Amino acid sequence: MHSLRCNICGAEVLGIYLEKGIWEIARCYSCGLVFVKNIPSEDELKKTYGEDFFNDVQKSPLKGSILNHNPSYMNARRRLKTIRKIGPQKGKLLDIGCATGIFLKATKSFYDGTGLDISQYATDFAVQNLGVKAYCGSIFDTYFEARSFDVITMWDVIEHVTDPNKYIQKTSKIIRPGGLLVLSTGNIDSLMFKAQGKKWHLLIPPMHLFYFNPNSIKRLLAQNGFNVIKISFDGQYTNIGYIINKLKRLHAKNKYVEFLGTIAKMLKLDRVNIFLNLYDVMTIYAKRNGRYGE
Ligand SMILES: [Zn+2]
C-alpha cells in the first residue's frame, strides 16, 4: 500500500482517513496530524488566491465610521489586546498571510508592521487602500534578517501551506528569542468536526491541506524552538452575509440556503454583525526559546 511520512513527526502514514471529492486525506496516528495526500504545487495553489478568494468584509475600504463596524477589524482589535497582554508590547511585527491588511491596520499604532501574502491582489489592496506595508511573496522568497521580529502572526495560514514544518522552521529563524508567535487554525478533533464529518466548514481541500489538533500543533512548534504558552478557542465576529455565502459554498444549489440568503438581503440582515464561537478554531501563543539553532 502507498505510504507517506508525517510532516511533523516523520511517522509512516498508511491508508486513507477520509475522502472529500477527489481528495484523499490521511491521518498520522502517532501525532494526530491530518493531511491531504496529493499536495498540489505552489503554482497551482497560487491561482486559488485571486480577488474571488477574499470576502466583502476584507475588501471594505475601512474608512471613517465603517472601520469600527467591520467584523474583521473587530477581530483584529480583540487579537491585538491579547497579544499586548502576553507578548512584546511594541516592536517589529510580521503578519504572514496578511490578506488585505486589516490586522496590520489595527495594530499600526503599537507595532512597526510588515505584511506578506502570496496574493498580489490582496497586497495591492492593503497598500493602496489601507496604507500599510505589505509585500507579495512567501517567507521563502522574501529576505528577512535573522531574529529581527518581536511578534509574528499567522491567522488561518498554516493549514494552507504545502510544508508546515519547513514554514515554522523558517519562522523560528526570523523571530528573536523571547519573541511571540501567534497562529490560528482549525481543530480537526473538535466537536464540530466530529458532528459534521465531511461537511465540517473547515474541511476544504485543496485550500486547507493540513488539519491540526492541540497535540500536533504543539509538537510542530516545540520541535522548532517554540514554547506553547496558551491555546484558546476565541470565536469571532462575523456578519450574516458571510455565513450565508459560506453555507452556499458548502451546500451548492440548496434551495433553503438560497431562500435564507434572499430573506436576509430583503431584511437587510446580511450586514448585521454577530459573535460566533463554534469552538473549532484554536489560537496558539508560543514564545521562541533561545535554544534552537543557536
Ligand atoms: Zn505525525
Residues whose N, C-alpha, C, O or C-beta is under 5 A from the ligand:
A	BS01	ZN	C6 I8 C9 G10 A11 C28 S30 C31 G32 L33
